Amino acid sequence: MFEHWGAPAGFAVVVPRDDGAADLDGPFVEPELWRGGIGRKLVEEAALFAQALEARELFASANSRSEPFYAKCGFKPAGRLESPHGPISVMSRALV
Ligand SMILES: CC(C)(COP(=O)(O)OP(=O)(O)OC[C@H]1O[C@@H](n2cnc3c(N)ncnc32)[C@H](O)[C@@H]1OP(=O)(O)O)[C@@H](O)C(=O)NCCC(=O)NCCS
C-alpha cells in the first residue's frame, strides 16, 4: 500500500503461482492522484516483492485503458483472454 500525506493512495497485490511466476493484482490508485507516479512505484515495489518470493515473471491482466500504463512499466503482451466485460490483455514482465 502507498500513502500520500498519511492517507491511503493506492495498493497492489502479488499472488505467487504454482508455475514459478506471480500475478499482479492491481495496482489501484485513487483517481485524484492519477499520473503522479504512484502506479509505477507500486509496480516497482510489487516486482521487488515478487523477486523476493523467487518468482521469475510477473503477470498482469490489462484492459484497453491500463494497457499503455503496463507497457510504460516494462510489461510486454503475453496473450489475450475473454471476460464478461470484454477482451483482456495478459501482459508479463521478466524478473531478473
Ligand atoms: C492504471 C493506474 C494504476 C495508473 O496509476 P498512475 O499513478 O496514474 O500511474 P503513473 O503516474 O505511475 O504512470 C506511469 C506511466 O504510465 C503512464 N500512464 C498512466 N496511466 C495511463 C493511461 N491511462 N494511458 C496512458 N498512459 C498512462 C503515465 O503517463 C506514466 O508515463 P511516463 O513515465 O512516461 O510519465 C491508475 O490509473 C488506476 O488505478 N486505474 C484504475 C485501476 C486499474 O485500471 N488498474 C490496473 C488494472 S486492474
The ligand as an SDF file (V2000), in Angstrom:
LIG
                    3D

 48 50  0  0  0  0  0  0  0  0999 V2000
   -3.6060    2.3500  -14.0880 C   0  0  0  0  0  0  0  0  0  0  0  0
   -3.2370    3.1680  -12.8270 C   0  0  0  0  0  0  0  0  0  0  0  0
   -2.8320    2.2050  -11.7130 C   0  0  0  0  0  0  0  0  0  0  0  0
   -2.0610    4.1040  -13.1590 C   0  0  0  0  0  0  0  0  0  0  0  0
   -1.6340    4.7720  -11.9670 O   0  0  0  0  0  0  0  0  0  0  0  0
   -0.8750    6.1860  -12.0360 P   0  0  0  0  0  0  0  0  0  0  0  0
   -0.4480    6.5460  -10.6450 O   0  0  0  0  0  0  0  0  0  0  0  0
   -1.7100    7.1640  -12.7550 O   0  0  0  0  0  0  0  0  0  0  0  0
    0.3880    5.8070  -12.9380 O   0  0  0  0  0  0  0  0  0  0  0  0
    1.7840    6.6210  -13.0600 P   0  0  0  0  0  0  0  0  0  0  0  0
    1.5470    8.0640  -12.8280 O   0  0  0  0  0  0  0  0  0  0  0  0
    2.8030    5.9490  -12.1830 O   0  0  0  0  0  0  0  0  0  0  0  0
    2.1410    6.3640  -14.5830 O   0  0  0  0  0  0  0  0  0  0  0  0
    3.2770    5.6420  -15.0600 C   0  0  0  0  0  0  0  0  0  0  0  0
    3.3840    5.9050  -16.5700 C   0  0  0  0  0  0  0  0  0  0  0  0
    2.2090    5.3840  -17.2190 O   0  0  0  0  0  0  0  0  0  0  0  0
    1.5400    6.4310  -17.9110 C   0  0  0  0  0  0  0  0  0  0  0  0
    0.0930    6.2090  -17.7740 N   0  0  0  0  0  0  0  0  0  0  0  0
   -0.6130    6.0880  -16.6390 C   0  0  0  0  0  0  0  0  0  0  0  0
   -1.9220    5.8820  -16.9160 N   0  0  0  0  0  0  0  0  0  0  0  0
   -2.0170    5.8950  -18.2670 C   0  0  0  0  0  0  0  0  0  0  0  0
   -3.1030    5.7400  -19.1680 C   0  0  0  0  0  0  0  0  0  0  0  0
   -4.3650    5.5300  -18.7390 N   0  0  0  0  0  0  0  0  0  0  0  0
   -2.8610    5.8180  -20.5020 N   0  0  0  0  0  0  0  0  0  0  0  0
   -1.5970    6.0140  -20.9660 C   0  0  0  0  0  0  0  0  0  0  0  0
   -0.5190    6.1560  -20.1450 N   0  0  0  0  0  0  0  0  0  0  0  0
   -0.7270    6.0950  -18.8140 C   0  0  0  0  0  0  0  0  0  0  0  0
    1.9670    7.7100  -17.2280 C   0  0  0  0  0  0  0  0  0  0  0  0
    1.8370    8.8300  -18.0630 O   0  0  0  0  0  0  0  0  0  0  0  0
    3.4230    7.3890  -16.9140 C   0  0  0  0  0  0  0  0  0  0  0  0
    4.2070    7.5420  -18.0870 O   0  0  0  0  0  0  0  0  0  0  0  0
    5.6050    8.3450  -18.0720 P   0  0  0  0  0  0  0  0  0  0  0  0
    6.5260    7.5420  -17.2340 O   0  0  0  0  0  0  0  0  0  0  0  0
    6.0050    8.4080  -19.4960 O   0  0  0  0  0  0  0  0  0  0  0  0
    5.3240    9.6730  -17.4590 O   0  0  0  0  0  0  0  0  0  0  0  0
   -4.4310    4.0600  -12.3780 C   0  0  0  0  0  0  0  0  0  0  0  0
   -4.8700    4.8060  -13.4820 O   0  0  0  0  0  0  0  0  0  0  0  0
   -5.6140    3.2540  -11.8150 C   0  0  0  0  0  0  0  0  0  0  0  0
   -5.6660    2.9540  -10.5980 O   0  0  0  0  0  0  0  0  0  0  0  0
   -6.5780    2.9170  -12.6860 N   0  0  0  0  0  0  0  0  0  0  0  0
   -7.7800    2.1810  -12.2820 C   0  0  0  0  0  0  0  0  0  0  0  0
   -7.4730    0.7570  -11.8940 C   0  0  0  0  0  0  0  0  0  0  0  0
   -6.7590   -0.0250  -12.9810 C   0  0  0  0  0  0  0  0  0  0  0  0
   -7.1280    0.0360  -14.1480 O   0  0  0  0  0  0  0  0  0  0  0  0
   -5.7050   -0.7780  -12.5400 N   0  0  0  0  0  0  0  0  0  0  0  0
   -4.9000   -1.5840  -13.4150 C   0  0  0  0  0  0  0  0  0  0  0  0
   -5.5510   -2.8100  -13.9370 C   0  0  0  0  0  0  0  0  0  0  0  0
   -6.5780   -3.6790  -12.8320 S   0  0  0  0  0  0  0  0  0  0  0  0
  1  2  1  0
  2  3  1  0
  2  4  1  0
  2 36  1  0
  4  5  1  0
  5  6  1  0
  6  7  2  0
  6  8  1  0
  6  9  1  0
  9 10  1  0
 10 11  2  0
 10 12  1  0
 10 13  1  0
 13 14  1  0
 14 15  1  0
 15 16  1  0
 15 30  1  0
 16 17  1  0
 17 18  1  0
 17 28  1  0
 18 19  1  0
 18 27  1  0
 19 20  2  0
 20 21  1  0
 21 22  1  0
 21 27  2  0
 22 23  1  0
 22 24  2  0
 24 25  1  0
 25 26  2  0
 26 27  1  0
 28 29  1  0
 28 30  1  0
 30 31  1  0
 31 32  1  0
 32 33  2  0
 32 34  1  0
 32 35  1  0
 36 37  1  0
 36 38  1  0
 38 39  2  0
 38 40  1  0
 40 41  1  0
 41 42  1  0
 42 43  1  0
 43 44  2  0
 43 45  1  0
 45 46  1  0
 46 47  1  0
 47 48  1  0
M  END
$$$$
